[in-house]
Amino acid sequence: MEGQTLHMEGTVENVLFRNEQNGYMVLDLNAGGELITVVGEIGDVDEGEQLILEGSYVTHPRFGTQFQAQYCERKLPADALNIQRYLASGAIKGIGPSLAKKIVDVFGSRTLEIMEKEPTKLLEIRGISPKKCENIAQEVKEIFALRGIMTFLSQYGIRSKYAMRVYQKFGSGAREMICANPYLLCSAGIDLEFRRVEKLAHDLHIPGTSPNRVAAGIAFVLMHNTHNGYTCLPLDRLQPKTCEYLNVPEKVFYEIYQQELAEGNLFEYIKGEREFVYLPDYYHAECYIADRMRVLRDFSTRDELSQYEKMIDEEQIQHRIQYEALQREAIATALSRSIMIMTGGPGTGKTTTLNAIISLYEKQGCRVMIAAPTGRAAQRISDLTGYEAKTIHRLLEVEFDMAGQPRFKHNENNPLICDVMVVDEMSMVDVLLFEGLLRALRLGCKVILVGDSDQLPSVGPGNLLKDLIDSKQIPVIALKQIFRQAQESCIITNAHKIIHGEYPDLTQKNADFFFFQRLQPDKVTELVLQLTKNRLPEAYKYSPVDDIQIISPSRKGVLGVVELNKKLQHALNPQKPGLQEVKSMIYTFREGDKVMQMKNNYDIIWHKDGEEGSGIFNGDIGKILSINRHSGEAVVDFDTRRVTYPFEMLEQLELAYAITVHKSQGSEFEVVILPLLGGFDKLYYRNLLYTAVTRAKKLLIVVGSQKKVQEMVDNNRRTNRYTCLRHMLTKDDDNESDAELLSLFS
């Protein structure tokens, strides 16, 4: 019977565990006299309720057979005994066991009907005052509304967490609003995928040309392409894509498009003779960044750089360092301007230069803060400079508004207390995050942006660092000299060869950069597994999990991260008795597995050394400490921050023995193994190879085809993205060629 879809009805006897945020529960169900343990995202049910469930039996090695519910329909108890049990369980605030008995003794099986439709009759019960009666009536109204929307949406396979979001956003009238416009489910704060709403809309007889449908479809196409890095789309690309996807005429598209512009749901930016269309958040972000950059540029004192020569000389003497010419220029520019960008590849002295800038600002009594986009990047810059660094999210502090939506605590009205803000790994920062940071800086705060402009752009929307540099509106110092110590590293010298279009030296056998020619995928995989599990740990004492990181260009394919992760997990953390595990959509997670968070989660709580905070973010890497099938939870450690994940949230995690190059940005690993054989040609280009190579601190091993490595060096395709920030900065119109719009359906 395990795995077979079954139908079950019964009464809730005991609630063993509940997660109020997403509706995940563990309970005992009395099904015809048999007590069955039920787990799943059921919603907010209480003892005494009758449930109709669909799902299947699963066997847990510790807790035995459980019924995994996929669908749940609630029936409030109909008989007096179960109504009393339901009320006594605390389902309605203000009613305990004693009062529950009094109410049911008077109204019997009509109790819930009376409470919903004629609540003033509760005044007949001794101990219920008019105020208490009013409170109970309001509580009952809310419970019935929430249960109603949950039951309604569950018919379409829409999970309880979305129903709870709907109720939190729209209140007791939520069901009526959704029936009138089901595409409200796609709105911010609910965030159900457009495709998931289409069946509901069809059953509600919403026409294909409905303005609500077309407006939601336009927003969906724009939002989908933010995942490709675009902050906007040209109207001449948006219109045909949307019409094709929705199967609506061009005339209908333009009618709704104009309405959405008029209502402020979309924004248009004119660049030359072409119109670019934005969702509001991205339009406001790029406009604000452009305005703030101009203010910073114009606010600069523009002191002569020579004024700072003596200070730099004293810094050299104190730290016994000789700065080269561009380093001196960078230090002087940082001190004399309100904003500066410093770029440079590995070994060019960015950290040494940054240390001098911070030191000289602190000697002037300035309060300096250092931020980075990820926890690993923040830890890395802290280790290198000796100054404390925090993630941008932690600096800004996430809190939640009345609707439960995340926002930053620090903003224009509550700015950060600092005089100089240093942001490292700027190539990883997207426009929404940078806007949030700028809003939290006082007008007189200086900004120093540090990054490697040759690396890949951010995972999030925008091409921020490149746009700022290309605008030529901000001072940019590009460090180029590779220092002698760095020249001894083949990782660094080969990285610079790659970015300059030269082939790396793959013949070295006694350095920190090794190449193994393997021309068949199974042979590549075999060697990767051998190196990770046996050869490197035995020869160099590297930990397969903590020190070695496999980085692949692709998620898909035989050498993509999904397949590699499954093989690496089998080799490094195989199934065995007593080792708890739980299945997700793609992976089976086990205790001890290396995992990565795949999306920003602002409200998840973490604990560290008695401290509590919130937020685990896209790209954070951790390890599963424990899996508890009874409570339906897993505990994950992210660099000593411990987080509890309900099972239904495990979809936010992936195995991380192997990760993509994009996800590796901002991190460095003791050892990187890079399989390069072939696959999706659009992923094999120079900047991606350069980014992968520069992730290795002590040892880099490339396994695959020499020809593929050389093809990547030859392919200097830059990652182009639709964005208007550079044009907002310069107000210049040009006719630069557009990037190819990534397929909507890839």
N, C-alpha and C positions, 0 to 999 in steps of 0.2 A: 504493500500500500504506500510505501514511502515514495514521494515524488508525484503521486497521482493526485489530481485536483479533486477535492471532495467538498460536499455541502454539509454544514453542521449547524444545529440550533441548540441553544441552551441558556441558562441563567448564570450570571456572574456571581460566584460564591465569594472569592477573595481577590482583591487587587494587590499583587505582590510588588509591582514596580510601575511607576509612571513618569514619563518625561513630558512636562506640561508645555514645553516649547514646540514639540513636533508630534505629540500624540503617540509615541511609542510606549507600549504597555506589555507587561507580563501578568497574566491572571489565571485563576482557576475557574473553569467553566463546568457547570453541572449540566451535562448533556444526557438526559434520560437516566439519571441516577449515577452516571459514570463521571468522575472528576478528571478533567483533561486540562493540561497546562497549555495555554494559548499565548503566543508571542506575535508581535507585529505592530505596525503603525495603525492602530485602531481608532485613536482619538481619546476623548476625555470621558470614559465610561466609569460607572460606579457599581458597587455591589447591589444586586437585586435587579439589574437591567437584563432584558432578554436580547440576545444577539443572534443574528443570522450571519454565518461566516462561510466564506469559500477560501480554500487553501490546501495545503498538503502537510503530511507528517514528515518531520525531520528527526534524526536521531543524534542526540548530543552525547559525546563520550562520557560526560560527567552527570548530566541531568536527565539523561534518557530520552524517551520519546516526547516530542512537543509538536503542537499544531501551529504551523506558520501561516497566519491569516493574511491573505492578499486582498480580500474584500470584506467589508463589515457593514451590515445594516442593523441599526438599533431599533429596538422596540421598548419603550418605557414599560415598566411592569404594570400588569393589568389587575392582578389580584391583591387583596389587602395585605397579605403577609409580605409579599415582595416589595410592595410600595413602602411599607414600614421599614424594611431592611434598606431600601434605596435611600429614604430620607434620613435614616439613622446613621448612614455611612458618612454623612457630612457633604452630600452632593449639593445641598442648598445651604448657603451661609446663614447662620442664625438658627438652624434647626438641628438639634441633637437627638439622641435616642429617646429621652423623656418626652420632648415636645412632639416628635414624630409619632409616638404611640397615641398621644392625646388627639392629634389631628386625624389619624387613621381610624381611631375609635369613633369619631363623629361622622366622617365622610366615607369611610370604607373604600371600596374600589373606585369611587368617583373622585378620590382625593386630588389626583394630578389634574383632572379636568377642571375641578373647582379652582385650584391654584392658578391655572392658566386663564380661565374665562371669567370666573367670579371671585377674584381674590379677596374682596371685602368680606366674604362670608367667614374668612379666617378670624375675624374679630369675635366670632362666637366662642373661640377657644380661649380659655383662661391662660393668661401669660403672654398673649399677643396684643400689643398696643397698636394704635393706628400707625405710628412710625414704623414699628416692626413689620406690620402688615404691608406697608408700602415698600419697605426694603425687600421683603420676600417676593412680592409681586414683580419687582424689577429684576431680581435674580432669576426668577422662573422665566420671565420674558427673554432674558439673555440666553439662558440654557436652551430654551426651545428654539431660539433663532440659530444658535451655533449648531445644535444637533441637526436642525433642518438643512442648513447649508452643507454640513458634512455628508449627510445622507444623500442629498441631491447630487453633489459632485462625485461621490463614490460610485454612482452608477456609470460614470464615464472614466473610471479608473484614475480619477484625480485624487491624490493622496491627502490625508488629513492635514498635513502641514500647510498646504495651499488654502484649504478651507479656513483654517485658523487665521491665516494672513488676510483672507477676504473679510472675515468677521472683524478683525482688528482694524481694518482700514475703513470699512463701510458700515459697521454696526448692525443693528437688528434688521435693517432693510436690505441686507446684502443679497439675499436670494432674489428679491424682486429686481434689484439693479442688475444682477448677473443675467437674469432671464431677458431683460430688456436689451442688454449689451454684453454678451459673453466675452467680448474682447477686452473688457475691463480686467480679465484675468491675466492679460499680458502686461498690464501697467506696472510701473515701478512700485516696489514694495510687495508685489505678489509674484511677478516674474515667471509665470507659467509660459512655456514655449508656445509660439503661435500655432504650430502644427497640432498641439494637444487640444487646442480650443476649437479647431475646425469641426470635429465630430459633434461636439455640444452645440455649436452654432447651426449645424445642419439639422439636428433634431429639433431645434427651436425655430426652424424655418426662417433663419436669417438669410436674405438673398445674397448672392455672390457679389453684387454691386453695392451692397450696403455701405454707406459712408463709414460706419464704425469698422467694418471689415477692411476696407481699402486703407483707412488711416492706420489701423494696426499693422497691415501688411507692409506699408511704407516704412513704418518704424522698425518692423522686424528685419527688413532688408538692410537698413542702415545699421541696426544693432548687430546683426550677423557679421557685417563687414568690419565692425570695430574689433572683432576677434582676429581679423586679418591685418590689423594695425592701422586701419583707416579711421580718421576722425570725421570724415565727410565723404560724400560721393558726388561726382559731377551729375547734374540733372540729366544729361544726355545718356548716362549709363544707368542711373537709378530708375528712370521711367520704363525703359524696355524690360529690365530685369523684374521690376515689380509687376508690370502687366503680364509678363510671361508666367510668373509664379502664381499670381492670383487669377489668371485667365479673365482679365477685364479689359475693356477698350481703353485706348489712349485718352479719349475724351473724359471718361469717368476718372481716370487717374488725375488729370490736370484739374478737374473740378474740386476733388477732395484735397489735392495738394495745395491749391490756393486757399482753401478753407483752413487747413492746418497751419499755413504761414500766418494767416490773419489772426488765428487764435493763439499763436506763440508756441505751438507744439513742434514746429519745425522752423529753422532759420536758414537764410540764403546769404551766401557771400559771392559777390561778383569779382571774378579775376579775369581781366581782359574781356573777352566776349563770351566767357563761359560761366555758368552758374554752378556753385557748389552747395550741396544741401547738408545740413547738420541736424542732429538731435540737440536739444537745448543744452544739456550738460557740456557737450564737447565744444559747442559754439562759444558759450560763456567762458570756458576754460581757455581756449586759444586767444579770445579777445582780451581777457584779463592778463594773461601772460605777456601778450604784446604790449599792452598799456603799461604794465609794471616794468618791463624791460626798458621801455623808453624813459620812464621816470628815473630808473636807476642810472641809465646812461647819461641823462641830462643833469642828474644830481651830483655827478662826480666832480671833485675839486680840480681834477686835471693838473695836479702838481707836476712839476718837472721831475722825471725819474731820477735825475742826478741828486735831488735832495735826499735820497735814501741810500746813497752810496756808502756813507760813513756807517750807518746802522747795519748794513749788510756786511761791511768789513769787520765790524765788532762781533757779529754773529759767527762769522768764519773763524775768528780767533778763538772765541769761546768754545766752539764745538770742533775745532781743528778740521775744518772742512774747506775745500776750495770749490766754490760754485763756478760753473762755466757760464758763458755770456748769457745764454737764454734763460738759465736758472735765475741769474741776477735780474734779468729783465722781468721775469715772472714775479719775483718777490716784490720788486719796486712797483710793478703794475697793480698787484694785489693791494699794496698799501696806499696807492694814490688814486685808485678808482673805486667806485661803488659796486661795480660788478666786473668780474673777469672770468674767462674760461681758460683752464690749463689742460692741455691734452698731451698725450705721449704714449708710446708703446712700452713694453716691459724693459726694465733696465735703463731707462732714460732719466731717472732721478726725480720722478714726480713726488715720491714720498719724502725724500730729502728736502725738496723745495717746499713742500707743504709744511713740513716741520718748522722750517725757518719762518714762513709766513705766520703760523700760529704763535710761535715764540715771540716774534716782534710785536704782534698785536697785543699779546698778553702783557708784554713789558710796557705798553702804552696804557694799560689798565682796561683794555677792552674785554668784554665777555664773549668768548668764542664757543660756538656749538658746532659739533660735527655730526652729520647725518649720512645715512646710506639707505638704499632702497630695500635691502634684505638683512636679516639677522646675521648671516654668514659674512656679507660684505661689511657690516658694521664691526663685527668681531675682528675681521682681517685688518681694517684700517686702524682699529684700536691697538692691535698687536704690533703693527708696523710703526705707528707714530708714538705710542705710549700715552696718547690722549683718549679720554673716554668718547666713544661714539655710540649713537643709538640709531635704530631704524627711524625713518621718517614717521611711520605710523606711531611709534612709541613716543616720539617727541611731541607729536600733535595731539596724542591721547584721544582715543575713540570713545564716544558716548552715544546715547540713543535718544532720539526725539520721542514725542508723545505717541507717534505711530509705530515706534519700535525700529525706525530706520537709523543706520549708523551715520554719525557726523563727527567732525573733529571738534574737540573741546577748545583748541586754540585757533583763533581766527582774528578778524579785524577788531572785534570787541574784546578779545582776550589774547593779546599777542604774546609770543615767546619773549622772555627777558634775555635778549642777546644783542650784541653789537655787530657780530660777524657770524654769518652762517656759511659753513663749508659743507658742500654736498659732494660725496665721492660716488664713483660708478654712475655718473650722470647718463651714460648711454642706456642704462636700465630704467630710467625714470620716465613714466608716461605723463601725458598732459594733465590728467585729473589730479594725480598726486602732486605734481609740481605746482599746480594752481593752489591746492590746499596749503602747501608749504609757504608759498608767497603771501597768501592771505594772512598767515600767522606771523609775518615779519613786520616789525615797525618800519615806518617809512625811511628812517635813517640807517637801518641795518644794512651792512655791506654783504654781498653775496659772492662766494667763490665756488665755481663749479669745476669739478675735476673728473676727467674721464678719458677713455680711449676712443676717439672718434672712428677708429677702424673696426671696432667691434660691432656686433649685431645691434640693431635698435631694440627698444624695450619690447617685452612681451605684450604690454598694454598698448592702447592706441596712441599714435603720434610718432613723429621722428624728431623728437625734441632737440637733442644735442646737435644733430646735423642741421636742423632748421635754424637754430640760434647761431651756429658757426657760419652757415651759408648766407645769413642775412647781412653779415659784415657790419652790423650795428653795435657789436659788443667786442671789447678787446679780447683777442685770442692769442695765447702763447702756446706754440706747439714745440715741445721738447723733442729733440731728434738725436742727440749724441748718446750712443750706447757706451756706458762706462766700462772700464777695464774689467772689473770684477764680473760684470754681467756678460762680457764677451766670452768668459770661460764656460758659460752654459750654452749647450747646443739647443736647448729649448728656446732660449731667448734669441740666439743668432738665427735659428731657422724660422722663428716667428717673424722676424724682420725681413728675412728673405721672402717669405710668403707674401707679406703685405706689399712688398715692392715688385711682385711679379716674378720672383726668382724661385727656382725649384729648391726645396730643402735638401740638405745632405742626408741621404738615407743609408749611407754606407758605414757610419760610425758604429762601432761595437763595444766601445769602452767609455761611453759618455752617459748623458742623461736622456738621450733621444734615440730610441731603437725602432727599427722597421723590420717586420717579418712578412715576406711575400707569401700570401695564400690566396689562391684564385678560385676556390670553391667555397660557397657559403658554409657548408658543414665543417670544412677545415678551419675557417675563420672562427666559427663558434667553438670548436673543439679547443683551439689554442687559447682563446679568451678564457674559457673555463679553467684550463690547466694553469694559466698564469695567475688567475685570481685565487683559485682554491689551493694550489700547491706550490708552484715554482717561485712566485714572489714572496709568499710568507716564509718558505723554507730558506730562500737565499738571503732575504733582506729583513725578515721578521715583520713585514708589513701585515696589518690586520686586513683580511679580505673585505670586511664590512666597513671599518672606520677609516682606513687609509686609502683603499683602492676604489676608484670610481670609473665605471665604464660609461663612456659618452658616445652616443650615436647621432648621426644627422637626422634620423627618421624615427617616428613612432611605429610605423607599419613595416611589414616585410619580415623576412627571415632574420635579418640583422637589425631590425627595429627594436625599440626599447621594450615593447610588450612581450615579444617572443624571447628576447634575451633575459628579461626579468624572470620569466617562468623557468627557464633553464638554470639561471643563476640561483634562484630560490631553491630549486631541487638539489643543486650541488652544495649550497652553503647552509641551507636551513630546511632540510627535508622533513616530510611528515614522519612522526614517530609517536609512540604511546606516551600519553601524558602531556604532549605539546598541544595546547588549545589552538583551534583555528576557526575561521568564519569565512564564508564565501561572500564576495561582492560581485558586481556585474562582470568584471574582467578577471580579477584575481581571487585566489584563496589566500587570505592573510593568516599568518601564524605568529605566535609569540616569538620575539627575537628578530622579526623582519625589519629591514630598512625601508622606510616609506617617505613619501613626499606629499605635502599638501598642494593640491592642484588649483585652488581658488582662494581668494581672500575671504576669510570668515572673521568678521569683526566682533561677533558676540560670544564666541566660544571662550570659556574661562580656563585659564592656566594657573598653576601654583608652582612657586619656586622659593625654597628656603623661607617659608612662612609668608612670602609675599604673594598677592593675588593680582592678576591682571586679565585683560581680555584681548583676543585677537591672535590668530595664527594665519600666516599669509602665503600666497602663491609662491612656491619654490622652497619653503621651509622643509628641511630634512630631519627626520626623527627615527625612533626605533620603538616598535611595539613592545611594551613591557608585560602586559597581561591582557587576556581575553576572558570575559566572564559571560558565558552563554545564559546563565540564569537571569542576570540583570540586563543582558543585552547590551553590554558595554565593553569597549576596549580602551586601555590606558596607553598613551603614546608619550614618549619623552622627546622633546625638542630642545636639545642643548640645555638640559636640566629644568626646562619648563614642562610640567606634567599636565597632560590634557586628557579628559575623559570623552570618548566618542561613543554616542549611541550607535548601534549597528547600522541604522539607516543613514547615518552621516558618513559611513566609511566610503561612500561613493566619492567623497572629496579627497580620498587618499589613493595613491598608486604605489606599487613597489618601486624602490629607488636604487636597486643594485645597478641598474642602467638608467640613465636619464638622457634627454635630448640636449643638444648643444644650447638651444635657447634657454632651457631650464637651468643650465649650468652657469649662466652669466652671473657675475658678481661673486662667484665662489672660486676658491682654489683648493686643490686636493693634492695630497702627498704624491699619489700615483694616478695617472690617467691612462686608460687603455681605450684606444680609438679604432673601432672597426670601420674600414673604408674599402668597400668592394664595388658598390653600385646600387642602383635602385631608382629613386625618384630624382631625376636629373635637376629639377629646380632647387633641390636642397644641397647640391654639390657645387659650391662656389667659394671664391677666395676668402671672403670675410667670415664665412662660417668655419672654414678650416683654421683660419687665424684665431678666431675666438676659442675653438676647441683646444688648440695647441697651448694657448696662454692660460688654460685652467690648471696646468700641471706645475707643481712647485719643485719636485725633486726628480720625477721620472715620468717620461712619456713613452708609451709603446703604441705604435701604429701597426695594425694587422690588416693586410689586404693587398690591394693592387697598387704598384708604383704608378701605373698609367693613370689610375683614378686620382691619386694624389696630384699628379701633374696636371690633369684636366681641371681639378679644382683651382689650382694656382692660375691656370690660363683663363678661367671663367671669372672675370671681374664684374659680374653682375651685382650691382648695388641693390639693396632692398629698398625699393621705391614705395612710397605710401602716399595716398591722398591726404593732404593736410594743407591748410592755407596759412599757417603760422608765419612762415617766412615772408609771405606777401603782406600779412598784417603788420609785420615789423618794418617793412620797407615801404609799403604802400605802392610798390612798383608792380606794374602788370607786365607779364612776359608770356612768351609762347612756348615755354618748356614742354617737352614731350611728357605725356602722362604715363604712369605705370599701368601695366596690364591689370585689369580688375580680376582678382582671384575668383574662381568659379564659386557661385553661391551654393552650389550643390556638391562641392568636393568633399 
